[in-house]
């Protein structure tokens, strides 16, 4: 059996380029909005797959960038008590209520719009066939008539920030990523979105 393999160095280069692709989120900002008045942020659960985990990663990355973020478990507890169990879409009246109750200036929420976790795939072939190992796929196991490889994860997230005083969206961005694992891809998407959000805030002296 002949197996034609592409240089592993070439494969790693292609995979690396795939991983960094999509590192410029699509973003829109409300014209003339003064982001300096946002001092404290509440992060709500995101809609879609692993929405709660996405909110937790956003909180971590926002805090690492110097934002003041409300503790999420306390937020969720009071939201349930007030019958304001919201995620994803937030009505203006709900945003104002959250701002009043929790003393926050803005709400961050959104949706997981694409979720394709890393998966193992098995390709069977007949003995004697010439098999091409495709760049960007990681070979986990190889036998006489099969190859098991791991596919990249592909994650897309849309996020938005809402002013609690007006209930209007002041920042929205979306980003998609391909990565070596599901968890690292989530991390990469969210870090990119947080960096784009940070870019609209006044620079600290």
C-alpha positions as CSV (number, residue, x, y, z in Angstrom):
1,X,0.0,0.0,0.0
2,X,1.3,3.4,-1.0
3,X,0.6,6.5,1.1
4,X,1.5,9.8,-0.3
5,X,2.2,12.2,2.6
6,X,2.6,16.0,2.4
7,X,5.5,17.4,4.4
8,X,4.6,17.8,8.0
9,X,6.3,21.2,8.0
10,X,3.9,22.3,5.2
11,X,0.9,20.9,7.1
12,X,1.8,22.9,10.3
13,X,2.2,26.1,8.3
14,X,-1.2,25.6,6.7
15,X,-2.8,24.8,10.0
16,X,-1.3,27.8,11.7
17,X,-2.6,30.1,9.0
18,X,-6.1,28.6,9.4
19,X,-5.9,29.1,13.1
20,X,-5.1,32.8,12.9
21,X,-7.6,33.4,10.1
22,X,-10.5,35.6,11.0
23,X,-8.7,37.6,13.6
24,X,-10.4,40.9,12.6
25,X,-14.0,40.9,14.0
26,X,-16.8,42.7,12.1
27,X,-17.7,45.5,14.3
28,X,-20.2,48.4,14.5
29,X,-20.4,51.2,17.1
30,X,-23.1,53.7,17.8
31,X,-22.0,57.1,16.4
32,X,-21.0,59.6,19.0
33,X,-21.5,57.3,21.9
34,X,-19.4,58.1,25.0
35,X,-17.9,54.8,26.2
36,X,-16.1,56.6,29.0
37,X,-19.3,56.6,31.1
38,X,-19.4,52.8,31.2
39,X,-17.7,51.9,34.5
40,X,-19.3,48.6,35.3
41,X,-20.6,45.8,33.0
42,X,-23.1,42.9,33.6
43,X,-22.5,39.8,31.4
44,X,-25.6,37.7,30.7
45,X,-25.7,34.2,29.4
46,X,-25.3,33.9,25.6
47,X,-27.8,32.1,23.5
48,X,-26.8,28.8,21.8
49,X,-24.4,26.0,22.5
50,X,-22.3,26.5,25.7
51,X,-23.7,29.9,26.2
52,X,-23.1,29.9,30.0
53,X,-19.4,28.9,29.5
54,X,-19.1,31.7,26.8
55,X,-20.3,34.3,29.4
56,X,-17.8,33.0,31.9
57,X,-14.9,33.3,29.5
58,X,-16.0,36.8,28.5
59,X,-16.0,37.8,32.2
60,X,-12.5,36.4,32.6
61,X,-11.1,38.2,29.5
62,X,-12.9,41.5,30.4
63,X,-11.4,41.5,33.9
64,X,-7.9,40.7,32.5
65,X,-8.3,43.8,30.3
66,X,-9.2,45.9,33.3
67,X,-13.0,46.1,33.1
68,X,-15.2,46.1,36.2
69,X,-17.6,43.2,35.8
70,X,-20.4,42.1,38.1
71,X,-20.2,38.6,39.6
72,X,-22.4,36.4,37.4
73,X,-23.9,34.0,40.0
74,X,-25.2,36.9,42.1
75,X,-26.6,38.5,38.9
76,X,-28.4,35.3,37.9
77,X,-29.8,34.7,41.4
78,X,-31.4,38.2,41.6
79,X,-32.6,38.0,37.9
80,X,-34.6,34.9,38.9
81,X,-36.0,36.6,42.0
82,X,-37.1,39.6,39.9
83,X,-38.4,37.4,37.1
84,X,-35.9,38.9,34.7
85,X,-34.3,35.6,33.6
86,X,-32.9,36.9,30.3
87,X,-30.2,36.0,27.8
88,X,-29.6,36.8,24.2
89,X,-32.2,39.5,23.3
90,X,-32.7,42.2,26.0
91,X,-35.7,44.6,25.8
92,X,-35.0,48.3,26.7
93,X,-37.3,48.1,29.8
94,X,-35.3,45.0,31.0
95,X,-32.0,46.7,30.4
96,X,-33.1,49.7,32.5
97,X,-34.3,47.4,35.3
98,X,-31.0,45.5,35.3
99,X,-29.1,48.8,35.4
100,X,-31.2,50.1,38.3
101,X,-31.0,46.9,40.4
102,X,-27.4,46.1,39.9
103,X,-25.8,49.5,39.5
104,X,-24.2,48.6,36.1
105,X,-23.8,50.9,33.1
106,X,-24.0,48.4,30.4
107,X,-25.0,44.8,29.6
108,X,-22.9,42.4,27.4
109,X,-24.7,39.5,25.8
110,X,-25.0,37.7,22.5
111,X,-25.3,34.4,20.7
112,X,-23.1,31.4,19.7
113,X,-23.9,31.5,16.0
114,X,-21.7,28.7,14.8
115,X,-20.7,25.6,16.8
116,X,-18.7,22.8,15.2
117,X,-16.6,21.1,17.8
118,X,-13.4,19.2,17.0
119,X,-14.3,15.7,16.1
120,X,-12.6,12.4,15.2
121,X,-13.3,11.2,11.7
122,X,-12.5,7.7,10.2
123,X,-11.8,7.3,6.5
124,X,-11.8,3.8,5.1
125,X,-10.2,2.8,1.9
126,X,-9.3,-0.3,-0.1
127,X,-5.9,-1.9,0.2
128,X,-3.7,-0.6,-2.6
129,X,-5.4,2.8,-2.8
130,X,-3.2,5.9,-2.7
131,X,-4.3,8.0,0.2
132,X,-3.6,11.7,0.5
133,X,-3.3,13.2,4.0
134,X,-5.0,16.5,3.8
135,X,-3.3,19.6,5.2
136,X,-5.0,20.9,8.3
137,X,-6.2,17.5,9.5
138,X,-4.5,15.8,12.4
139,X,-3.8,12.1,12.0
140,X,-4.7,10.3,15.3
141,X,-4.3,6.7,14.1
142,X,-3.5,5.0,10.8
143,X,-4.1,1.3,9.9
144,X,-3.8,-0.8,6.8
145,X,-7.1,0.4,5.3
146,X,-8.2,3.4,7.5
147,X,-7.1,6.7,8.8
148,X,-8.5,8.4,11.9
149,X,-8.0,12.1,12.0
150,X,-9.2,15.1,14.1
151,X,-11.0,17.9,12.4
152,X,-10.6,21.5,13.5
153,X,-13.2,23.2,15.7
154,X,-15.1,26.1,14.1
155,X,-16.8,28.6,16.4
156,X,-18.7,31.8,15.6
157,X,-19.9,34.3,18.2
158,X,-21.9,37.5,18.0
159,X,-21.7,39.9,20.9
160,X,-23.3,43.2,21.7
161,X,-23.2,45.8,24.5
162,X,-26.4,47.6,25.6
163,X,-26.6,50.9,27.4
164,X,-28.9,50.4,30.4
165,X,-30.1,54.0,30.4
166,X,-31.4,54.0,26.9
167,X,-31.7,50.3,26.1
168,X,-29.9,50.9,22.8
169,X,-27.0,48.8,21.4
170,X,-23.8,50.8,21.4
171,X,-21.4,48.1,20.2
172,X,-21.8,44.9,18.2
173,X,-19.3,42.6,16.8
174,X,-19.1,39.1,15.4
175,X,-16.2,36.8,14.9
176,X,-15.5,33.2,13.8
177,X,-12.4,31.1,14.4
178,X,-10.9,27.7,13.5
179,X,-8.7,26.2,16.1
180,X,-6.9,23.1,17.3
181,X,-9.5,22.2,20.0
182,X,-13.0,23.3,20.9
183,X,-12.0,25.1,24.1
184,X,-9.0,26.9,22.6
185,X,-11.2,28.1,19.7
186,X,-13.8,29.5,22.1
187,X,-11.0,31.3,23.9
188,X,-9.6,32.7,20.7
189,X,-13.0,34.0,19.4
190,X,-13.8,35.7,22.7
191,X,-10.3,37.2,23.2
192,X,-10.6,38.8,19.8
193,X,-14.0,40.2,20.5
194,X,-12.9,41.6,23.9
195,X,-9.9,43.3,22.2
196,X,-12.2,44.9,19.6
197,X,-14.5,46.1,22.4
198,X,-11.6,47.5,24.4
199,X,-10.5,49.4,21.3
200,X,-13.6,51.7,21.4
201,X,-13.0,52.8,25.0
202,X,-10.9,55.9,25.7
203,X,-7.2,55.1,26.2
204,X,-6.1,55.3,29.8
205,X,-3.2,57.6,30.4
